[in-house]
Amino acid sequence: MPTIEDLEANIDLRHQQVTQLLELTGQQEAAIEGGHMNELMRLLSVKQRLIEAFVQASNQFKADFETFAERPSVSAVHRQKNEHCNTLHAELMQREAACQSKLESSRDEIASDLVRGEGAKRAAAGYGQMGSQSRPRGGGLDLSQ
């Protein structure tokens, strides 16, 4: 049976985790802005493990909370910390959505650039083929008369 101390320890853990996730999200935003995809992939890998731990801690908190017959009376400090954790989580979700939107926009721009680049390559190749064909000199007119 979980205790109030267990709930408070879980609140502390979740607060620490969501704070770390926000710090990593700041680094993620900078990597996206700078176009540093290798760094972005590294950060996402680190974040994935932390997100999994945060979800597990959140699920454990919910399960522990529900074992109490009445609402458990955690300290005022932990109640505020839990509310702050929820606020930080909402901020994290908003920033993650913005990162995803930025990446999708960047992907679409790159795809558009590639399509334009392919069209330009085909046009250049077409002009190159025209220039390499031998053209008759002087046209096809008989000027002997």
Number of C-alpha atoms within 10 A of each C-alpha: 6 12 14 15 11 15 20 19 14 19 23 15 16 24 22 13 20 22 16 15 21 19 12 17 20 14 15 24 19 14 17 18 14 11 13 12 13 10 16 19 13 11 16 16 12 13 18 12 10 17 17 11 15 19 13 13 17 16 12 14 19 12 12 17 18 12 13 13 7 8 9 13 10 17 12 9 10 19 14 13 17 19 14 14 21 15 13 17 19 12 14 19 13 12 17 16 12 13 17 14 12 15 16 12 12 15 12 12 12 12 12 12 12 12 12 12 12 12 12 12 12 12 12 12 12 11 11 11 10 11 10 8 8 7 9 7 6 8 7 7 6 7 6 4 3
